[in-house]
Amino acid sequence: MSVLSHPATGFERETIRVFVTECPFAGNIILRALIFVTFVMIAGVGILLEDNAHAAIRQVSPTGNDNVDCSITACRHIQFAINQAAASDTVLVAAGTYTESITLKTGVHVLSTQSATIQGSSYFGAAWAVQAVQTGPGTILEGFVVTCSVSCGGIFIQDGAAEVRRNDIRNNTNQFVGGGIEVINSTVMVVNNLIRNNQSSNVGGGVAVFNSPSSVWIINNTFSANVAGGPMPNGSHIHLAQSGNVLVQNNIFAGFGGSAAIVASSMTSPPAIKNNLFTGGPVYQDELGVTTTSSMLNSRSFAADNVNGVDTEVFVLSGTDFHLHPAGSLARDLGLAENAPSNDFDGDARPLGAGVDIGFDEIPPGGGMTQCSDGLDNDDDSLIDLADPGCTNSSDNDETNSSPFGATCSSTVNTMQGLQAEVNSVNTSSHTKQALMNTLKRVSVAIASSDRKAARTQLASFIREAVRFSNLKGRSTNRIPINQASHLVCGAANVLTGISVP
């Protein structure tokens, strides 16, 4: 609910004036008041009501049909949508399992805000579920479960650049190297992922990096139970070779099958291994065959910032739920802020406590309790936790009632899922519903990318559309009834005061 504010621009003030004075809701004072207060709030948080006309959103759904460009209606296959996309486009993938192996394209952001599954298979003639070959900057894979059903690896990146963010990369098996991710001669960022139960028949059960002299950053990921089966030393979680400028920072390495969690050999420069958490066993082997164990962590310069412990001191439930233990995980506040992402796997902000947490999860201070779950009246209004209008959910860490609607707003909708459900329940045509849903998809893209300005801009567009459709004359099937339009406006405002990540 904490938002960055700036004074309203002239354009924003004019937008408010037009909506208040020219919005033709004859006799409907309540809806006009709702719209006015909503746009005052939009101006207060600095919304610029503008759209990016250059980037397109390509939609994919299990119920879609492959069509011309996937921008009006959803396509069925992720790869088909990628093929239609241009640099700066987003391929937005709905929940579901997509049985295909995909190849990324330069500058295209392939995103799921609903944890869609990419189910690769060697039956497709591909050795990987996801490939990025000779791609350039802006190539992003985010928000997926990446897995392979029959003898293939997770993600393969070669001779280019790519970012791998907020994915659950699991149960992949590569007959060669890099069960979860293999990187060859590329500039790569691997951030906020859960990389687990992957297997390589050779080296690098989780991640293998070869011949990459430029930049490979592996930051704030959680590794668990990855296995490398090749000759020792083989690197259960990470194997590095013939590479330089490698940064391994703020990661958790839990449970392993190999000679050590991390192995580095024939490096052009030593890897920087900072502020990681190892849960026992040999943690590192270098090209000289020198092995570092947990008990030796602080005796070697590369590991001066690292810590060690056991799984039960780290996770909610080891092997099942890899979120940090709310009672006081060893990973809390021990990460390095430099180069750390601004949010975590779930979209929660970093840091929430005294420092950045290690791993893919960030938990708030006080044993995981928030202002909206601690049983206290944090803003002195005699209302506590979810009884306080300032709380959108138990994860909200600001009990202050910053909603300008107060008791005027009758809608309890305060999440994107709730707002989407509200749209689906409106008594109007499928055309109107689709137009509103398309705007909400753009909101979801912005939220997933932590672009709050864009999210609020799109919410403003959603409100304008709801008002426009309620203004249609006569018995138009595209018209939204006034009372339902007011609920949409109110719900959008609730989401706006504290944007909830789906």
N, C-alpha and C positions, 0 to 999 in steps of 0.2 A: 504494500500500500504506500510505501514511501516513493514519491515521484519527484523529479526535478522540475522546478517551476521557473517560468520567466514571464515578464509582463506581456500582456496580449499585444500582438502586432496590429497594425492598422487593418490588415486583411482580416484578421480574426475578429476584430471589433465590428467591421462591416458585415461579416458573416452573421454575427449575433443580431445586429440591427435588422438585417433582411429577414431572418427567421422570425423575429419577434413581431415586426411591423407588417410583413407581407405574407406570412404563412396563413392561408385562407381557411382556418378552422373556425368558421363562424359559430360563435356561441360556445365553443369548446375551450373554456378558459384553462381547465386542468391540463389538457395536453399541451397547450401553448406554453403554460408555465413550466411543464416538464422539459420541453424542448429548450426554452430559454435557459433554465438552470444547467441543463446538460452542456450547452455550448459555452456558458460561462465557465464551467469546469474545464472544458476542452481548452479554452483560451488560457486558463490559469496554469495548465501544465504545458503550455507552449505548443499546441497543435498547429502545424501548417497544413492547411487543407489542400493537399496536392497529391497527385498520384504519379508513380513512376511509369511513364508511357513507353519506356524502352524495354523493360523486362516483362516477360510473359510467364504465366503460371500454367504448366501442363499438368493436368489432373489424371490420376490413375486409380482405378477401383476394381475389385474383383468382379463387379457386375457391369463394368464398362465394356465398350466396343471400340476396337482400334479404328480411328477415323482420321480426318485430315491432319489436325494439329493438336488435339487433346485440350484445347483451351476453352472450348464452349461446353463440351460434355467429356466425361472421363473416358480414357482409354482403358483397355484391359491389361496390357503388358507394360512393364516399366521400360523395357528396352525400346519399344515402339515410341513411347513418349520422349525418351532421351534422343532418339533419332530425329524427332521433330524440333527439338530445342536448339536454341542458339546461345552463345555466351551471355551470361547474366540471367538466363532463365532459371526458373525453379520447377523441378518435377516433383509435385506434391502427391504422395502416395497414401491412400487410405488404408485402414486396418485390413488385415487379411494375409494369406500366405500366397506368395507369387513363386510358382515353380518355374524358375528360369535362371540362367546365368546372364549377368548383364555386363556391359562395357561402358564405362563412364566417358563423358565428352568434356573437352576443355571449357572451363568457365561455367559449367552447369552444376547447380546445386540440387542433388537428389535427396529429398527430405521426406521423412514420415514423422508426423507429430503423434502417431497412434501406434508406434512400435510394429509396423508391418514386418513380415518375415520374407526375406529373400532365400528361397530354398533351392540351392544349386545342386547340380548332379553331373557326374562325369558322363552320364548318358547323353548330355547335350554336346559332347565333344569338347567341353571346356574343362580345364584342370582347376578352375576357381569359380566360386559363386559370383565374385565381383572382380573386374579387371579395369585398370587404368594404365594405358600404355601411351606414352608420348603426349600426355595431357599437360596443360599449362596451368598457371595460377587461377584460383577461383573454382577449381574442381573439388567438389565436396560431397561426401557421403555421410548422412546424418540421420540418426533416429531409428535404425533398423535392427532387427535380429538377423544376423548373417550366419547361415548354417548350410551344411552340405550333406545330403542324404547318402550319397554313394561316392566314396573315394575322391574327394576334391577338397582343395584348400578354401580358406575364407576369402581373403582379399589379396590381389596381386597388383603391385605398382612398379612400373619399369620406365626408365628413360624420360621422366617428366616430373610433375608436381601434383600433389593431392593432399587433401585434409580428410581425416577420418575422425568423426566426432560423435559422441553419445550413442554408440552402437553396442549391442550385446553380441559379441562375436564368439560363437560357441559350437562345440561338437563338429569341428572340421578336421579332416585327416588328409595330410599331404604326403605323398609317397617320397617326396624329396626333402625340401626345407621349408620352414615357416608354415606351421599348421594353420594359425589364425591369420597372419599377415606376412607377406614376403615383399621386401623392398629391394630393388636393384637400380643403382645409378639414378636416384631420384631425391628430390627435396620434399619431405613429408612431415606433416604434423599428425600425431596420433594422440588425441586428447579426450578425456572423460569417457573412456570406453570400459566395458566389462569384458575381459578376454579370458575365457574359461573353457576347460575340458577340450582343448584342441591338441592335436597330435601330429608330430612329424616323424617320419621314419629315419630322418637323419638328424638335423640340428634345428634349434629354434622352435620348440613346440608352440609357443605363443606368437613370437615375432622374430623374423630373421631379416637382417640388413646386410647387404653386400655392395661393395664398390660404389658407395654413396659419399663422395667427398664434400658435398656442399653443406647440407643441413638436414638432420633427422632429429626431431624433437618428440619424445615420448613422455607426456606429462599428465599427471592426475588420472591414471588408469588403475583399475584393479585387475590383477592377474590371479587366477586360481586353477590349480590342478591341470596345468598344461604339461605335456610329456614329449620329450625328445628321445628317440630310440636309437640314434646313430652312435658311432664310436665316441668315446669320451675324449676331450670335453665337448659337450654338446648344447648346453644352454636350455634348461627346461622352459623358461619363460621368454628369454631374449638371447639371441646369438648375433654378435656383431663381427664383421670381418671386412678388411680392406676399405674402411670408411673413416671419415673424419667429421668433426663438428657434430658429434652425437651428444644430445642432452637427455638423460634419463632422470626425471625429477618428480617428486610427490606421488610416486606409485606405491601400491601395495602388492607384494609378492607372497602369495599364500599357497602352501602345498605344492610340491613339484615332483617331477620324475625325470631326472637327468643328473649330470655331474655337479651343476650349480644353477642357481636361479638365472644368473647372467654370465655369459661367456663372451670374451672379446679376444680376437686374434688378428695379427698382422694389421693393426689399425694405423692409419696415416697420422692420427693424433689420438691421445688417450680420451676415452669417453668421460663426460662429466656426469657423475652419478651422485645426485643430491637429494636429501630429505625424503628418502624412500623408507618403507617399512617392510622388513622381511620377517616371516613367521617361522624361523628356524631352519637349520641345515646349512650347507655351503651356499654362500650367496653370490660369489664372484670368482671367476678364474680368468687370468690374463694370458697373453701369448707365451709367457714364460712358464706356464703351468702352475703358477702360484695361486693357491686356493685360500680364499677368505671365508671364515665361518662366522656365524652369528656372534660368538664370543669374542671375535677379533675385530668387530666392526669399527670400533673407535681407535684401533691401532694402525689403520691404514688411511692415508690421506684422502683417497678417493671417497671414502665412506664416512668422513668425519661428521657429516650431518645426518646420517642414517640411524635408524633405531631398529630394535628387534623385539619380538614378543611371540605370542601364540594366537591362533585363530579366535579362541573364545574371548580374548581380550580386545578383539577388533570388531567383529561382525555381529549383527543381530542374531543370525543363525548360520554358522559356518557351513559352507557347501550348498546352502539353499538361498538365504537372503544376505546379500553382500553389502547392504547398507550398514553404515557404522552403528555400533552399539550405543544406544542413547544414554546408558548409564555411565559412560566415560571411556570411550574407545581410545586405545593408544594412539590412534591416528589423528585425534582431534588437535587442531591448532598448531600442528608441528610442520606443516608444509611451508614451502618458500613462496612468498608472494610474487617475486619477480617471475615473469613469464607464465604465471598461473592463469587459467581461464577465469572469466567473470561470473560463470555459473557452473553448475554441476550436471551430472547425468540426467537428473530429474528437472533441470531448469531452475533450481534454487540458487539464489545469489551466493557468491563467494566474496569475502568471508562472512560468516554469520557470527563468529565468535572472535576471540582475541587474535586469531590467525587463520590462514587457509588450512583446511583439513587435507590429509593425505588420502589418495584414492579417488574414486569416481563420485563419491558422495560427500555432501557437506551437511553437517547437522548444527542446529542452533545451540547456543550456550545453555547451561543449566540443566544438564541431563536430558537434552532433547526437548525440554519444555519451551513453549513459546508464550507470548503474552496472551494468546487466545486459548491456551490449554493449561495455564499454571494455577488456576483457581484464585487469582488475585485481581483486584480492581486497579489496573495499571494507569487508567486515565481519570480516576476520581469522579466517575459519573454514576456510581452505585450500581453499575452493570458489570457482570463478570463473564469473561470468555465468550462463548457463542451467543450469550444473551445480549451482548453489546453489539450494536449495529456496526461498530468499527471492525468487527471480526468477520472475515469472509469464510474462513475454515480454521480448523485447529492448528494448521501449519503457519497461519498468519502471525507474524511477530510484531504487529502494531495494533493495539486495541483501540487506539484513538479513532473516534468516529469522524473521519474526514469526508464522509459523503454529504454533499450539500442538499441532498434530497430530504434527509431526515425522515419524518413520518409521512411525508408526501408520497414517497415511492412505495407502492404496494407490492411490487414484484420481489420475490425472494431469489430470483435468478442472479447468480454472481460468478458463474463459471462459463467458459466457452461451450462446454457440453450442454449446460442448461440453456444457454442462449440458442444453440442449434436446435434443441428439442422444442423450444418456444416457437421458433420459425416453422418447424414441421407441423405444429399444432394449429397454426393460423388458418382461418377460414378464407382461403384465397386460391388462386390458380397455381399450377405447378410451375408456370413461368415466373411468377413473382417469387415463389419459394426458392427457385433455383438461383435467381438473381441475388437474393439476400444471402443464400448459402455460399455463393461464389465470393462475396465480399468477406464473409466470415472465414473462408479458407485463407484469404490473404492476411487476415488478422492472425490466424494460427501460424502462418509462415513467419510473420514478423516476431511473434512471441517466441517461437522455437529458435529464432536467430538472435534473440535478446535485443531486438531493435524496438524499444518501447515507443519511440517517436512514430515509426511506421505503423505500429499496432494501433496507436491512438488515432492516427490519421485515417486508417481503414475503419475503425469504429465510428468515427465521425461520418464517413461515407455511408456506413450502414444506417445510421440514424437518419441521414438525409433521404436515403432510399425508402425507409419505412414511412417517413412523412409523405414523400411523393406518392407512394402507392395508396396511402390513406386519403389523398386528395382527389383521386380519380372520380370523375362524375358518373352519375347514373348507376346503372347496374353492371358496370364493367366487372368481368370475372377476375381481373387482375387487382381489384381494389382490396385493401385491408380494412376491416372494420375499425372505427376510431378507438374503441376500448382495447382491442388487441394491439393496435399501433402504439398506444401509450405503454402497454406492458413491454413491448420490444424496446422502446426508447428507454424505459426505466431499467430494464435488464442490462442493456448496453452500458448505461451509466454506472451500474453496479460493477460490471466487469472493468470499466475504465478506472474506477477508484482503486482497484487493487487487482491488476491483471493476473488471472490464475492460469498457470501453464496446464494444458490438458493432460 
